[in-house]
C-alpha cells in the first residue's frame, strides 16, 4: 500500500466527526440529550478507522503485532 493512502484523512468522515463532536459537547453542557448518540458515533467511527488502517496498512499491522505481542 502506498503511504499516501494510509496517511490520507477520509474527507467524507469529517462531517460525521463534527456532528459527533457537537453532540458530545451539547450533552456535556446539558443543552440536548445527544451526548450518548455522539459517543456512540465517535466510537463506531474510531473502530472503523482502526479497521481501515489495519486492513490497508501493513506497517501499521506490524507495529500493532509488536506492541501487543
LINQUIKA-V780735 format. One record per residue. N is the residue number from 1. RES is the residue in one letter. D_LAST is the distance of its C-alpha to the last C-alpha in whole Angstrom. Layout:
# LINQUIKA-V780735
n: <N N>
res: <RES RES>
d_last: <D_LAST D_LAST>
This chain:
# LINQUIKA-V780735
n: <1 2 3 4 5 6 7 8 9 10 11 12 13 14 15 16 17 18 19 20 21 22 23 24 25 26 27 28 29 30 31 32 33 34 35 36 37 38 39 40 41 42 43 44 45 46 47 48 49 50 51 52 53 54 55 56 57 58 59 60 61 62 63 64 65 66 67 68 69>
res: <X X X X X X X X X X X X X X X X X X X X X X X X X X X X X X X X X X X X X X X X X X X X X X X X X X X X X X X X X X X X X X X X X X X X X>
d_last: <23 25 24 27 26 23 24 27 28 29 33 34 31 33 36 34 31 35 36 33 33 37 37 34 37 40 38 37 41 42 44 43 41 38 35 34 34 33 30 29 30 27 25 25 26 22 21 23 22 18 18 21 19 16 18 20 18 16 15 14 12 10 10 8 5 5 6 4 0>
